Amino acid sequence: MAAIHARSAMAAPFSLSSAFRNLALSTPKRSFSTTLAPKSNKPLPENVPPYPYGAKQWYKQADTGLYGGSMIRFGNKISDGRNKGKTRRSWKPNVRRKKLYSDALEEHLFIKVTRKALRTIEKEGSLDNYLLGNQPGRIKELGMFGWKLRWQIMQTPKMQEQFQEQRQKMGLPEPQSFEEWIKEREDEVQAKIQERLNIKSETTPRRKGQADPQRMAQLSSQ
């Protein structure tokens, strides 16, 4: 009897383990995802002029630093072994976080910069010279981050004094502020809207044989 009880006692753990083994530990699949949607890059502040080339549509990471126009490149890896064939692969830009000094801001900035952009900065002599370049290719490779940093540098008192000296040497008048330029553009848009809404001359009935005054004004201007 003692042997029977010992055997039943030894068999109990195995029965418990088999019972736990049959339990399903995997959670049921949900019809929705709890992962947060990827956040888009922050738009430019209202006081900064709009970037002429807009935000990146495919490689949005390039708008968070100075990437110098670098993007992810795709190609094929050719195998020379027994199983010759092509394997799809990609090459990511060489991005580093560097501490660069700005003469206008008079402080060090920690910026994500690619090796390509860093070589251009060293060639230009400083970070400010790189950001203040006015070539279309340079402005296009700045991106949203570089455009915002360029505007901040241009608004510093040191750069404003330098621009003032250049205008005096060239005999140029004082430029408009950004707010004045926006107000002037808004007034022009409102004037065009009012001109198109004024249809009184087109809807007023004319006598038989009388010429259209608007049409005559267009012909005289030509």
C-alpha positions, 0 to 999 in steps of 0.5 A: 500500500505504501508503494501505491501511495508513493506512486500516486504522489509522484504522479501528481506533479506530472498530471499538474504539469500536463494540465498547465501545458494544455493552457493557452498562454497566447493572448487573442488577436485584437482587431485594432492596434495600440501602437501610437501613430508616428508623429510628423515633424513640427511645423515652422513657427509663425514668425519664420517665413515659409520654406520654399521647398516644403517638408520632406515627403519620404525621408522625414528624418532629414528635416530634424538636422543638417543632412545635406540632401542625403537620403536612403539609397536602395540597390542590389547586393550581388552574390559571387558564391554558388547561389548567384543572385541579387539581394535587395539592400539599402544604404543609410546616411552617415548621421552623427551628433556634433557640437558646432559653434555659431558665431552669430548666436555665440553658443555651441549647438548639438546638431544631427549632421551627416558626413557630407554636410560636415565636409561642406561646413568645414569647406565654408569655414563655419556653420554660419557661412554654410547656413547663410549661403544663398545658392538654390542648391544650398537652400534646398539641402538645408531642409526645415531644420536648417531653414529655421536655424538660418532665420534665427541667425539672420535675426541676431543683432550681430548679423543685422548690424552686418547687413546694415553695413552692406546696405549702406555700402551698396546704397540700398533702402531699408527692407520691409519687415516680414509683417509689413510684407505679409500685410502688403500681400494680403492687401493685394489679394483682397484688392483682386478679390474685390475686383472680381466680385465687382460684376456691376459693369457686366450685369448692367444692361446696355443700349442696343449698339453700345460697346462694352466699356470693360472690353474697350478698356482692355483694348485700349490698354493693349 
